[in-house]
Amino acid sequence: MLLKYTIRPGDSSDDIRDKKLFIPMLIVAVVLSVIIGLVEYLTLGTLPALLPFVLGAMFFVNLLLLMATGSIALSHNIAFLSLLTIPALNQWSLGGFVATGGIAIWGLGGPFGAMIFRSRTEALIQFLLFIIVFAVSVLCETWYPSPWPSIPQEASTYLLLGNFSAFMCYIMLNVMHFRLQRDEAQQALTQKHSLLQEEQNRSENLLLNVLPERIAQRLKNEPGPIAEGFDNVCIIFADIANFTPLASRIPPTRLVSILNQIFSRFDDIADTYGLEKIKTLGDAYMAAAGLPEKVDRPAHRCAEAALAMQKALREMQIREAPDIQLRIGIHCGPVVAGVIGRKKFIYDLWGDAVNTASRMESHGSEGRIHLSTEAKNLLEAEFELENRGTIDIKGKGPMETAYLLYKKTNIPRAS
């Protein structure tokens, strides 16, 4: 409750935590000072017996100063000076260390507090000052005896028991409170770490959904452009034929839902046959086999994936477009793959093989899988093909191509 009066707008979380711990310490010190003062005054009734009340009043004023200024450094310095001088003066005036039960030991509370709220250097300095003052107070018992009456011998034992018991309880209570604060801070830190880990995992998963795992890891470790050459890659382009007229007839949300349904199924097929999804371009789907990790028979993987895509689209039975079909193009050859730019990373491919695969799709027919010469030569032993003959491909010139029909049965697999 008092904490809110001590907090200032510029306080850090550490400042607030220290104040939350320091306020109970001041309150406990006030209560213990009053108890000791009552014991001493009821025993002697002399002026020095009032010094514990002065110490309690100092702690109370200190609490008010903390509420007024919000400075825990000022408050701790005042508490240290009070504990350093008043108990030592009280010990000397009432007959010394033995007679008072070592009341000057309370001065050790200052360095103890400095270890919690200040630096180790300040704590060490305060501890050395305590040793000096404590030694001086004990020596003064012989050099300059107090003129006031000493505490009776029979009361000294009880004061010794009371002082050390109270001081140890004071230390123990504050250590327990400090432990509680530490545990709360550790719990909060653990929770923040858990949230940070969850956020990091989400970021990792998002990055892996955009980039191949090896490329994502390399990008994290080596920021900057990434480029690699691959000699044996097969590329597949799958385009949804007549999708533009369909887009004009149905609501955007339904359009996106259909695309998501189709491309999600294609993602599964790509995973099944070991293809790396490269990207989607509107209503076209691009994938490749043979990168970023090399695989065996990339052309055969793309061929089987293309047939699976055709089958999957037929099985979907989209009510708005029951006769929807794919136009697929496949070509094999060398490419350069990598990541460029600084924002919205994408793993992309460059090279003549990419352009040729795209041309195979655009020059193909609805519902058919169009193969380049290179793909045709690699697949004709294990797949049934329909030769298309030589056709003129834009940007490429005459090219002998074929349509992929289905996979032959009982054909020995080529090594």
C-alpha positions as CSV (number, residue, x, y, z in Angstrom):
1,M,0.0,0.0,0.0
2,L,2.8,2.4,0.9
3,L,4.7,1.3,-2.2
4,K,2.6,3.4,-4.6
5,Y,3.6,6.6,-2.7
6,T,7.3,5.9,-3.2
7,I,7.2,5.1,-7.0
8,R,8.3,7.8,-9.4
9,P,7.6,7.9,-13.2
10,G,11.3,7.3,-14.0
11,D,11.7,4.3,-11.7
12,S,13.0,1.1,-13.3
13,S,11.6,-2.3,-12.5
14,D,14.7,-2.8,-10.3
15,D,14.0,0.4,-8.4
16,I,10.4,-0.7,-7.8
17,R,11.5,-4.1,-6.6
18,D,14.1,-2.6,-4.2
19,K,11.5,-0.2,-2.7
20,K,9.0,-3.1,-2.3
21,L,11.7,-4.8,-0.2
22,F,13.0,-1.8,1.6
23,I,9.7,-0.5,3.0
24,P,9.0,-3.7,5.1
25,M,12.6,-3.5,6.4
26,L,12.0,0.0,7.6
27,I,8.7,-0.9,9.2
28,V,10.2,-3.9,11.0
29,A,13.1,-1.7,12.2
30,V,10.6,0.8,13.7
31,V,8.8,-1.9,15.6
32,L,11.9,-3.6,17.0
33,S,13.4,-0.2,18.0
34,V,10.3,0.6,20.0
35,I,10.3,-2.8,21.7
36,I,14.0,-2.5,22.7
37,G,13.3,1.1,23.9
38,L,10.5,-0.1,26.1
39,V,12.6,-2.9,27.6
40,E,15.5,-0.5,28.4
41,Y,13.3,2.3,29.7
42,L,11.3,0.0,32.0
43,T,14.6,-1.4,33.3
44,L,16.5,1.8,33.9
45,G,14.3,4.8,33.3
46,T,17.3,6.9,32.3
47,L,17.9,9.3,29.4
48,P,20.1,6.9,27.4
49,A,17.3,4.3,27.5
50,L,15.4,6.6,25.2
51,L,17.9,6.2,22.4
52,P,16.1,3.2,20.8
53,F,13.0,5.4,20.6
54,V,15.2,7.9,18.7
55,L,16.3,5.2,16.4
56,G,12.7,4.1,15.8
57,A,11.8,7.8,15.1
58,M,14.7,8.0,12.6
59,F,13.4,5.0,10.7
60,F,9.9,6.4,10.7
61,V,11.1,9.8,9.4
62,N,13.2,7.9,6.9
63,L,10.1,6.1,5.6
64,L,8.4,9.5,5.2
65,L,11.4,10.8,3.3
66,L,11.3,7.8,1.0
67,M,7.6,8.6,0.3
68,A,8.4,12.3,-0.3
69,T,11.5,12.0,-2.5
70,G,11.3,8.5,-3.9
71,S,15.1,8.2,-3.4
72,I,16.1,4.8,-2.0
73,A,19.7,5.8,-2.0
74,L,19.0,8.8,0.4
75,S,16.8,6.6,2.5
76,H,19.4,3.8,2.8
77,N,22.2,6.3,3.7
78,I,20.1,7.7,6.5
79,A,19.2,4.2,7.7
80,F,22.9,3.2,7.7
81,L,24.1,6.3,9.6
82,S,21.3,5.8,12.2
83,L,22.2,2.1,12.7
84,L,25.9,2.9,12.8
85,T,25.7,5.6,15.5
86,I,22.7,5.3,17.7
87,P,23.1,1.6,18.8
88,A,26.8,2.2,19.4
89,L,26.0,5.3,21.5
90,N,23.3,3.4,23.4
91,Q,25.7,0.5,24.1
92,W,28.4,2.9,25.6
93,S,25.9,4.9,27.7
94,L,24.3,1.9,29.4
95,G,27.5,0.1,30.5
96,G,29.1,-1.5,27.4
97,F,28.8,-4.5,25.2
98,V,28.2,-7.1,27.9
99,A,25.7,-5.0,29.9
100,T,23.6,-4.1,26.9
101,G,23.7,-7.5,25.3
102,G,25.7,-6.2,22.4
103,I,23.1,-3.8,21.1
104,A,25.7,-2.2,18.8
105,I,25.4,-5.3,16.6
106,W,22.4,-3.6,15.1
107,G,24.8,-1.5,13.1
108,L,25.5,-4.5,10.9
109,G,22.1,-4.0,9.4
110,G,23.5,-1.1,7.3
111,P,26.1,-3.2,5.3
112,F,23.5,-6.0,5.1
113,G,21.1,-3.6,3.4
114,A,23.8,-2.3,1.1
115,M,24.4,-5.8,-0.2
116,I,20.8,-5.8,-1.3
117,F,20.2,-2.2,-2.4
118,R,23.6,-0.8,-3.2
119,S,26.8,-1.9,-4.9
120,R,29.3,-4.4,-3.4
121,T,31.8,-1.6,-3.0
122,E,29.4,0.5,-0.9
123,A,28.5,-2.5,1.2
124,L,32.2,-3.2,1.9
125,I,32.9,0.5,2.8
126,Q,29.9,0.4,5.2
127,F,31.0,-2.8,6.7
128,L,34.5,-1.4,7.4
129,L,32.9,1.7,9.0
130,F,30.8,-0.5,11.2
131,I,33.9,-2.4,12.4
132,I,35.6,0.8,13.2
133,V,32.7,2.3,15.1
134,F,32.0,-0.9,16.9
135,A,35.6,-1.2,18.0
136,V,35.7,2.4,19.2
137,S,32.4,1.9,21.2
138,V,33.9,-1.1,22.9
139,L,37.2,0.6,23.7
140,C,35.5,3.6,25.0
141,E,34.0,1.4,27.7
142,T,37.5,1.4,29.3
143,W,38.9,4.8,28.1
144,Y,35.8,6.9,28.7
145,P,33.3,5.1,31.0
146,S,29.7,6.3,30.8
147,P,28.5,8.6,33.7
148,W,25.0,7.0,33.6
149,P,24.0,4.0,35.6
150,S,24.7,0.6,33.9
151,I,22.1,-2.0,33.2
152,P,21.8,-4.4,36.1
153,Q,23.7,-7.7,35.7
154,E,20.5,-9.8,36.0
155,A,19.0,-7.8,33.1
156,S,22.0,-8.1,30.8
157,T,21.4,-11.8,30.1
158,Y,17.9,-11.1,28.9
159,L,19.1,-8.1,26.8
160,L,21.7,-10.4,25.2
161,L,19.1,-13.0,24.5
162,G,16.6,-10.4,23.2
163,N,19.1,-8.4,21.1
164,F,20.6,-11.3,19.3
165,S,17.3,-13.1,18.9
166,A,15.7,-10.0,17.5
167,F,18.6,-9.2,15.3
168,M,18.7,-12.7,13.9
169,C,14.9,-12.6,13.4
170,Y,15.3,-9.3,11.6
171,I,18.0,-10.8,9.3
172,M,16.0,-13.9,8.7
173,L,12.7,-12.1,8.0
174,N,14.5,-9.8,5.5
175,V,16.3,-12.7,3.9
176,M,13.0,-14.6,3.5
177,H,11.4,-11.5,2.1
178,F,14.3,-11.0,-0.3
179,R,14.0,-14.7,-1.3
180,L,10.3,-14.2,-1.9
181,Q,11.0,-11.2,-4.1
182,R,13.7,-13.1,-5.9
183,D,11.4,-16.1,-6.5
184,E,8.7,-13.7,-7.9
185,A,11.3,-12.0,-10.2
186,Q,12.5,-15.5,-11.3
187,Q,9.0,-16.6,-12.0
188,A,8.3,-13.5,-14.0
189,L,11.6,-13.9,-15.8
190,T,10.8,-17.6,-16.5
191,Q,7.3,-16.6,-17.8
192,K,8.9,-13.9,-20.1
193,H,11.5,-16.4,-21.3
194,S,8.7,-18.9,-22.0
195,L,6.7,-16.2,-24.0
196,L,9.9,-15.2,-25.8
197,Q,10.6,-18.9,-26.6
198,E,7.1,-19.3,-27.9
199,E,7.4,-16.2,-30.1
200,Q,10.8,-17.4,-31.3
201,N,9.3,-20.8,-32.2
202,R,6.5,-19.1,-34.1
203,S,9.1,-17.0,-35.9
204,E,11.1,-20.1,-36.7
205,N,8.1,-22.0,-38.0
206,L,7.0,-19.0,-40.1
207,L,10.5,-18.7,-41.5
208,L,10.5,-22.5,-42.3
209,N,7.2,-22.1,-44.0
210,V,8.8,-19.5,-46.3
211,L,12.3,-20.9,-46.8
212,P,13.9,-24.4,-46.9
213,E,15.3,-25.3,-43.5
214,R,19.0,-25.2,-44.6
215,I,18.5,-21.8,-46.3
216,A,16.7,-20.4,-43.3
217,Q,19.5,-21.5,-40.9
218,R,22.1,-20.1,-43.2
219,L,20.2,-16.8,-43.5
220,K,20.1,-16.5,-39.7
221,N,23.8,-17.2,-39.4
222,E,25.0,-15.3,-42.5
223,P,22.7,-12.4,-43.3
224,G,22.9,-11.3,-46.9
225,P,22.3,-12.6,-50.4
226,I,22.4,-16.4,-50.9
227,A,23.1,-18.0,-54.2
228,E,23.8,-21.6,-55.1
229,G,24.1,-23.4,-58.4
230,F,22.4,-26.8,-59.1
231,D,23.1,-28.9,-62.2
232,N,20.3,-31.6,-61.9
233,V,17.0,-29.9,-61.1
234,C,13.5,-30.6,-62.3
235,I,11.0,-27.8,-62.2
236,I,7.2,-28.0,-62.3
237,F,4.7,-25.3,-63.0
238,A,1.0,-26.1,-62.4
239,D,-1.5,-23.4,-63.5
240,I,-5.3,-23.6,-62.9
241,A,-6.8,-23.1,-66.3
242,N,-9.6,-20.6,-66.7
243,F,-9.3,-19.4,-63.2
244,T,-9.6,-15.7,-64.0
245,P,-13.3,-16.0,-65.2
246,L,-14.0,-18.0,-62.1
247,A,-12.5,-15.2,-59.9
248,S,-15.0,-12.8,-61.4
249,R,-18.0,-15.0,-60.5
250,I,-17.4,-15.8,-56.8
251,P,-16.8,-13.7,-53.7
252,P,-13.1,-13.0,-52.8
253,T,-13.3,-15.0,-49.6
254,R,-14.5,-18.1,-51.4
255,L,-11.9,-17.6,-54.1
256,V,-9.1,-17.5,-51.5
257,S,-10.7,-20.6,-49.8
258,I,-10.6,-22.6,-53.1
259,L,-7.0,-21.6,-53.8
260,N,-6.0,-22.5,-50.2
261,Q,-7.7,-25.9,-50.5
262,I,-6.0,-26.7,-53.8
263,F,-2.5,-25.4,-52.9
264,S,-2.6,-27.0,-49.5
265,R,-3.2,-30.3,-51.2
266,F,-0.3,-29.6,-53.6
267,D,1.9,-28.9,-50.6
268,D,1.2,-32.3,-49.2
269,I,2.0,-33.9,-52.6
270,A,5.2,-31.9,-52.8
271,D,6.2,-33.3,-49.4
272,T,5.3,-36.8,-50.4
273,Y,7.5,-36.8,-53.5
274,G,10.4,-34.8,-52.0
275,L,9.7,-31.6,-54.0
276,E,10.6,-28.1,-52.6
277,K,7.7,-25.7,-53.0
278,I,9.2,-22.5,-54.5
279,K,6.2,-20.1,-54.6
280,T,2.7,-19.5,-55.8
281,L,2.0,-16.9,-58.5
282,G,-1.6,-16.0,-58.5
283,D,-3.3,-19.3,-59.5
284,A,0.0,-21.0,-60.5
285,Y,2.1,-23.3,-58.3
286,M,5.8,-23.7,-58.7
287,A,8.0,-26.5,-57.2
288,A,11.3,-28.2,-57.9
289,A,13.1,-31.4,-57.1
290,G,16.8,-31.5,-56.5
291,L,17.3,-28.4,-54.4
292,P,18.3,-27.1,-51.9
293,E,19.2,-30.8,-51.1
294,K,20.1,-33.1,-53.9
295,V,17.7,-36.0,-54.5
296,D,17.6,-39.1,-56.7
297,R,15.6,-39.0,-59.9
298,P,14.2,-35.5,-59.7
299,A,12.4,-35.8,-63.0
300,H,10.5,-38.9,-61.9
301,R,9.6,-37.2,-58.6
302,C,8.1,-34.2,-60.5
303,A,6.3,-36.5,-62.9
304,E,4.6,-38.5,-60.2
305,A,3.8,-35.3,-58.3
306,A,2.2,-33.8,-61.5
307,L,0.0,-36.9,-61.9
308,A,-1.0,-36.8,-58.2
309,M,-1.9,-33.1,-58.6
310,Q,-4.2,-33.9,-61.5
311,K,-5.9,-36.7,-59.5
312,A,-6.2,-34.5,-56.4
313,L,-7.9,-31.7,-58.3
314,R,-10.4,-34.1,-59.8
315,E,-11.3,-35.5,-56.4
316,M,-11.9,-32.1,-54.8
317,Q,-15.1,-31.5,-56.8
318,I,-15.3,-27.8,-56.4
319,R,-19.0,-26.9,-56.9
320,E,-18.4,-23.5,-58.5
321,A,-16.1,-25.1,-61.1
322,P,-16.8,-28.8,-61.4
323,D,-14.6,-29.1,-64.6
324,I,-11.6,-27.1,-63.3
325,Q,-8.3,-28.4,-64.8
326,L,-4.6,-28.0,-64.5
327,R,-2.1,-27.0,-67.2
328,I,1.3,-28.4,-66.1
329,G,4.7,-27.9,-67.5
330,I,7.9,-29.8,-66.6
331,H,11.5,-29.2,-67.6
332,C,14.9,-30.3,-66.2
333,G,18.2,-28.5,-66.2
334,P,20.7,-26.3,-64.3
335,V,19.5,-23.4,-62.2
336,V,20.7,-20.8,-59.7
337,A,18.7,-20.8,-56.4
338,G,18.9,-18.4,-53.5
339,V,17.6,-15.5,-51.5
340,I,18.0,-11.8,-52.4
341,G,16.9,-8.5,-51.0
342,R,16.4,-7.4,-47.4
343,K,12.6,-7.6,-46.9
344,K,10.0,-10.3,-47.5
345,F,12.5,-13.0,-48.3
346,I,11.6,-15.7,-50.8
347,Y,13.7,-18.7,-52.0
348,D,13.6,-18.3,-55.8
349,L,15.1,-19.8,-58.9
350,W,16.8,-18.2,-61.9
351,G,18.1,-19.5,-65.2
352,D,17.0,-20.7,-68.6
353,A,15.6,-23.9,-67.1
354,V,13.0,-21.9,-65.1
355,N,11.9,-20.0,-68.2
356,T,11.7,-23.2,-70.2
357,A,9.5,-24.9,-67.5
358,S,7.2,-21.9,-67.5
359,R,7.0,-22.0,-71.3
360,M,6.1,-25.7,-71.1
361,E,3.1,-24.8,-68.9
362,S,2.0,-21.8,-71.0
363,H,2.3,-23.7,-74.3
364,G,0.6,-26.8,-72.9
365,S,-3.1,-27.8,-72.9
366,E,-5.7,-27.9,-70.2
367,G,-5.7,-31.1,-68.2
368,R,-2.4,-32.2,-69.6
369,I,1.2,-32.4,-68.4
370,H,3.6,-30.9,-71.0
371,L,7.2,-32.1,-71.0
372,S,10.3,-30.5,-72.5
373,T,12.7,-32.5,-74.6
374,E,15.0,-33.0,-71.6
375,A,12.2,-34.2,-69.3
376,K,10.8,-36.4,-72.1
377,N,14.1,-38.2,-72.5
378,L,14.4,-38.8,-68.8
379,L,10.9,-40.1,-68.3
380,E,10.0,-42.1,-71.5
381,A,11.3,-45.4,-70.1
382,E,9.0,-45.5,-67.1
383,F,6.0,-43.3,-68.2
384,E,3.6,-43.5,-71.0
385,L,4.1,-40.4,-73.2
386,E,2.3,-38.9,-76.1
387,N,4.7,-37.2,-78.5
388,R,3.6,-33.8,-79.5
389,G,6.2,-33.4,-82.2
390,T,8.2,-30.2,-82.8
391,I,6.5,-27.0,-81.8
392,D,7.7,-23.4,-81.7
393,I,8.3,-22.2,-78.1
394,K,8.3,-18.5,-77.5
395,G,11.8,-17.4,-76.8
396,K,13.2,-20.9,-77.3
397,G,12.4,-21.7,-80.9
398,P,11.5,-25.2,-82.2
399,M,11.4,-27.9,-79.5
400,E,10.3,-31.5,-79.5
401,T,7.9,-32.0,-76.6
402,A,5.5,-34.6,-75.3
403,Y,2.6,-35.1,-73.0
404,L,2.9,-37.2,-69.9
405,L,0.0,-39.7,-69.6
406,Y,0.6,-42.2,-66.8
407,K,3.2,-44.3,-65.2
408,K,3.9,-47.7,-66.8
409,T,3.5,-50.8,-64.6
410,N,6.0,-53.6,-64.2
411,I,8.8,-51.4,-65.5
412,P,12.2,-52.0,-63.8
413,R,13.3,-48.8,-62.1
414,A,16.4,-47.2,-63.7
415,S,19.4,-46.8,-61.5
